[in-house]
Amino acid sequence: MKMIQNGNHDLPGSVRDCRGIHLCNVPTLSLVKYLFLFSMLQAILFDSDGVLVDTECLFFNATQSAFARNGYALTRDQWARWYLGVGKHTSEIAQLLKIPSPVTQKIIDDRNPDFNAMIPRDVRILPGVRDLLEQLARTYQLAVVTGASRAHFDNVHTHTGLAPFFETIVSHDDYEQSKPSPDAYLTALKRLALQPNECVAIEDSPRGAMSAVAAGIRCIVVKTNLTDITLCPGSCLLADKAGDIPGILHTFPL
C-alpha cells in the first residue's frame, strides 16, 4: 500500500480497498484492525422479509386490518415487540389480547389470503438493496437466512430478480426451531462450511438479530418502523438503510 509521510507518522495513502472504501483517513492501528477483520470475513447472510423486500410492513398491515375487521385493535408497537421482537405467533399475540380462540382463527383465516394477494401486487425491493448486493457479491459469498418457508420466499422473489445473487437460501423448511433460536444461522454455517467469525448477518428484527448472535455471528440491524431496537442484542450495529452497510461492516470490534 502506498504510504504518505506526515511528519513522524506514516498514514495510509489516498487509496480504496477492494470494496471501494476509502482508506486515506484511517489511522494506522485502525487500518491494521480493518484489514485483519476483512481477511476473516467470507460471507454476508441476509434475512429476506424486511431486509431485501418490504413484506414485513405488508404482513403487519394485513394482520392489523384482519384484527380490526373482527373487532380488535393491534398496534404497531405491540406487533414490533411481540412478533418481530420475541417471535410470538399471531395466535399467541391474540391470547395476550384476550381474544377468544374461534375469533383468533377467523382473524388468521381473513389475513392470510389478503396478504397472499398483496405479494404479486405490492412487494417492492427496499431502496439500495440491489446496488448493495451487486457491490458485496464481488467480494463475499451471499446467502439468505429466512424464517419463512421456501414457498413464501420463492413467491415473494418471483419478480425481484434477487435470488441469483445468493449462493444458498436457508428457509424454515431447513431447520427446526424458529428465530430467535440459532438454528437458522447454524444451518447456514454448516451449509457454507464457514465459522461464525467468518460471517456477518443482516437483520431487521430483534428476533432475527438474537438468532444470529446466539449462533456466534456478528449482526447489523437495518432499522424499519417496525424495529424495536431496545430489544436488539447490545453487540449489534445499527444501519438506517441498506446503503449504510458497507461503511458499517469494518467497524465491528474484533
PAZADO-671988 format. One line per field, with one value per residue (C-alpha): residue number from 1; x, y, z. Coordinates in nm, 3 decimals. Layout:
<recs>
num c(NUM, ...)
east c(X, ...)
north c(Y, ...)
up c(Z, ...)
</recs>
This chain:
<recs>
num c(1, 2, 3, 4, 5, 6, 7, 8, 9, 10, 11, 12, 13, 14, 15, 16, 17, 18, 19, 20, 21, 22, 23, 24, 25, 26, 27, 28, 29, 30, 31, 32, 33, 34, 35, 36, 37, 38, 39, 40, 41, 42, 43, 44, 45, 46, 47, 48, 49, 50, 51, 52, 53, 54, 55, 56, 57, 58, 59, 60, 61, 62, 63, 64, 65, 66, 67, 68, 69, 70, 71, 72, 73, 74, 75, 76, 77, 78, 79, 80, 81, 82, 83, 84, 85, 86, 87, 88, 89, 90, 91, 92, 93, 94, 95, 96, 97, 98, 99, 100, 101, 102, 103, 104, 105, 106, 107, 108, 109, 110, 111, 112, 113, 114, 115, 116, 117, 118, 119, 120, 121, 122, 123, 124, 125, 126, 127, 128, 129, 130, 131, 132, 133, 134, 135, 136, 137, 138, 139, 140, 141, 142, 143, 144, 145, 146, 147, 148, 149, 150, 151, 152, 153, 154, 155, 156, 157, 158, 159, 160, 161, 162, 163, 164, 165, 166, 167, 168, 169, 170, 171, 172, 173, 174, 175, 176, 177, 178, 179, 180, 181, 182, 183, 184, 185, 186, 187, 188, 189, 190, 191, 192, 193, 194, 195, 196, 197, 198, 199, 200, 201, 202, 203, 204, 205, 206, 207, 208, 209, 210, 211, 212, 213, 214, 215, 216, 217, 218, 219, 220, 221, 222, 223, 224, 225, 226, 227, 228, 229, 230, 231, 232, 233, 234, 235, 236, 237, 238, 239, 240, 241, 242, 243, 244, 245, 246, 247, 248, 249, 250, 251, 252, 253, 254)
east c(0.000, 0.124, 0.203, 0.213, 0.483, 0.336, 0.595, 0.698, 0.388, 0.306, -0.053, -0.231, -0.232, -0.536, -0.647, -0.953, -0.972, -1.127, -1.473, -1.429, -1.394, -1.151, -0.857, -0.689, -0.803, -0.789, -0.528, -0.259, -0.372, -0.734, -0.626, -0.447, -0.763, -0.974, -0.761, -0.748, -1.125, -1.180, -0.918, -1.159, -1.492, -1.615, -1.995, -2.284, -2.607, -2.931, -3.275, -3.531, -3.860, -3.793, -3.430, -3.447, -3.815, -4.088, -4.303, -4.285, -4.489, -4.736, -4.779, -4.839, -5.090, -5.282, -5.278, -5.384, -5.672, -5.789, -5.785, -5.987, -6.247, -6.305, -6.343, -5.996, -5.712, -5.350, -5.093, -4.763, -4.575, -4.744, -4.653, -4.298, -4.245, -4.431, -4.396, -4.071, -3.923, -3.959, -4.107, -4.463, -4.709, -5.035, -5.231, -5.007, -5.048, -5.424, -5.407, -5.218, -5.501, -5.765, -5.918, -6.129, -5.981, -6.261, -6.213, -5.835, -5.874, -6.108, -5.851, -5.583, -5.816, -5.907, -5.548, -5.369, -5.550, -5.529, -5.153, -5.106, -5.295, -5.064, -4.745, -4.765, -4.925, -4.738, -4.399, -4.109, -3.734, -3.619, -3.416, -3.048, -3.071, -2.991, -2.687, -2.573, -2.593, -2.408, -2.130, -2.095, -2.120, -1.787, -1.608, -1.822, -2.041, -2.402, -2.677, -3.035, -3.136, -3.511, -3.771, -4.025, -4.096, -3.920, -4.256, -4.306, -3.955, -3.999, -4.339, -4.205, -3.898, -4.068, -4.023, -3.749, -3.455, -3.258, -3.238, -2.937, -2.720, -2.729, -2.517, -2.770, -3.113, -3.189, -3.563, -3.774, -3.805, -3.437, -3.433, -3.646, -3.662, -3.772, -3.575, -3.471, -3.332, -2.988, -3.099, -3.141, -2.793, -2.627, -2.780, -2.637, -2.291, -2.296, -2.414, -2.147, -1.877, -1.785, -1.717, -1.928, -1.643, -1.627, -1.982, -2.194, -2.575, -2.808, -3.140, -3.429, -3.579, -3.466, -3.565, -3.352, -3.062, -3.092, -3.078, -2.759, -2.587, -2.685, -2.505, -2.196, -2.240, -2.194, -2.510, -2.611, -2.974, -3.131, -3.393, -3.751, -4.060, -4.133, -3.792, -3.788, -3.417, -3.442, -3.483, -3.182, -2.869, -2.624, -2.348, -2.545, -2.459, -2.744, -2.799, -3.062, -3.067, -2.908, -2.660, -2.504, -2.396, -2.059, -1.940, -2.055, -1.900, -1.546, -1.647, -1.713, -1.485, -1.256)
north c(0.000, 0.349, 0.549, 0.926, 1.066, 1.315, 1.440, 1.143, 0.937, 0.708, 0.747, 0.537, 0.689, 0.806, 0.462, 0.242, -0.120, -0.388, -0.289, 0.070, 0.209, 0.498, 0.412, 0.751, 0.878, 0.554, 0.569, 0.304, 0.085, 0.103, 0.010, -0.300, -0.398, -0.328, -0.542, -0.825, -0.824, -0.844, -1.115, -1.329, -1.216, -1.456, -1.430, -1.192, -1.359, -1.173, -1.205, -1.156, -1.011, -0.655, -0.656, -0.732, -0.660, -0.464, -0.766, -0.713, -0.394, -0.563, -0.855, -0.621, -0.415, -0.727, -0.857, -0.526, -0.498, -0.853, -0.777, -0.459, -0.633, -0.877, -0.605, -0.591, -0.341, -0.435, -0.158, -0.125, -0.127, -0.448, -0.621, -0.487, -0.615, -0.946, -1.070, -0.918, -0.872, -1.209, -1.425, -1.484, -1.618, -1.441, -1.689, -1.619, -1.243, -1.290, -1.477, -1.185, -0.959, -1.191, -1.276, -1.597, -1.886, -1.900, -1.530, -1.577, -1.844, -1.619, -1.336, -1.566, -1.703, -1.347, -1.224, -1.495, -1.460, -1.082, -1.098, -1.352, -1.120, -0.832, -1.017, -1.002, -0.659, -0.468, -0.624, -0.386, -0.427, -0.197, 0.110, 0.047, -0.332, -0.423, -0.192, -0.332, -0.692, -0.607, -0.446, -0.717, -1.007, -0.900, -0.994, -1.217, -1.521, -1.412, -1.622, -1.581, -1.698, -1.651, -1.750, -1.801, -2.114, -2.172, -2.146, -1.798, -1.690, -1.812, -1.644, -1.311, -1.317, -1.435, -1.092, -0.927, -1.083, -1.104, -1.482, -1.532, -1.317, -1.586, -1.897, -2.067, -1.996, -2.130, -2.129, -2.257, -2.583, -2.648, -2.624, -2.699, -2.402, -2.056, -1.738, -1.627, -1.980, -2.002, -2.299, -2.098, -1.949, -2.270, -2.439, -2.168, -2.203, -2.578, -2.540, -2.280, -2.468, -2.147, -2.042, -1.776, -1.521, -1.551, -1.415, -1.108, -1.125, -0.852, -0.842, -0.603, -0.751, -0.825, -1.191, -1.228, -1.047, -1.269, -1.575, -1.459, -1.356, -1.685, -1.862, -1.651, -1.432, -1.054, -0.872, -0.544, -0.444, -0.230, -0.026, -0.006, 0.149, -0.196, -0.246, -0.216, -0.153, -0.171, -0.547, -0.597, -0.756, -0.492, -0.623, -0.541, -0.242, -0.034, 0.089, 0.336, 0.194, -0.070, 0.175, 0.227, -0.136, -0.131, 0.156, -0.017, -0.358, -0.257, -0.104, -0.434, -0.493, -0.790)
up c(0.000, -0.084, 0.230, 0.276, 0.505, 0.751, 1.000, 1.215, 1.133, 0.844, 0.728, 0.465, 0.117, -0.073, -0.189, -0.174, -0.070, -0.290, -0.165, -0.280, 0.073, 0.122, 0.346, 0.327, 0.665, 0.866, 1.145, 1.109, 1.402, 1.289, 0.939, 1.067, 1.256, 0.947, 0.719, 0.974, 1.007, 0.633, 0.592, 0.801, 0.658, 0.392, 0.377, 0.433, 0.546, 0.472, 0.618, 0.339, 0.471, 0.588, 0.470, 0.098, 0.039, 0.221, 0.310, 0.688, 0.657, 0.423, 0.663, 0.957, 0.758, 0.657, 1.015, 1.169, 0.921, 0.999, 1.372, 1.313, 1.094, 1.378, 1.641, 1.796, 1.785, 1.718, 1.745, 1.562, 1.894, 2.004, 1.677, 1.686, 2.040, 2.034, 1.676, 1.550, 1.895, 2.063, 1.789, 1.910, 1.655, 1.572, 1.784, 2.085, 2.038, 2.025, 2.357, 2.512, 2.392, 2.546, 2.208, 2.206, 2.008, 1.744, 1.671, 1.654, 1.389, 1.190, 1.208, 1.068, 0.801, 0.697, 0.700, 0.503, 0.167, 0.192, 0.244, -0.035, -0.269, -0.176, -0.272, -0.652, -0.642, -0.373, -0.292, -0.356, -0.327, -0.048, -0.152, -0.215, -0.184, -0.545, -0.553, -0.218, -0.341, -0.660, -0.457, -0.193, -0.440, -0.593, -0.270, -0.047, -0.058, -0.010, 0.145, 0.263, 0.611, 0.638, 0.894, 0.616, 0.415, 0.084, -0.092, 0.055, -0.040, -0.398, -0.425, -0.295, -0.520, -0.839, -0.995, -0.785, -0.967, -0.640, -0.593, -0.829, -0.600, -0.331, -0.311, -0.086, 0.062, 0.410, 0.477, 0.765, 0.573, 0.651, 1.033, 1.338, 1.575, 1.456, 1.518, 1.783, 1.812, 1.643, 1.429, 1.109, 1.123, 1.241, 0.937, 0.713, 0.865, 0.808, 0.450, 0.369, 0.565, 0.750, 1.108, 1.283, 1.279, 0.901, 0.859, 0.924, 0.939, 0.815, 1.000, 1.059, 1.375, 1.730, 1.699, 1.385, 1.547, 1.856, 1.631, 1.459, 1.783, 1.950, 1.664, 1.730, 1.420, 1.421, 1.317, 1.156, 1.212, 0.940, 1.122, 0.996, 1.151, 1.296, 1.461, 1.839, 1.876, 2.256, 2.218, 1.989, 2.137, 2.253, 2.027, 1.710, 1.494, 1.350, 0.996, 0.879, 0.525, 0.306, 0.157, 0.501, 0.536, 0.352, 0.568, 0.888, 0.819, 0.915, 1.249, 1.431, 1.731, 1.697)
</recs>
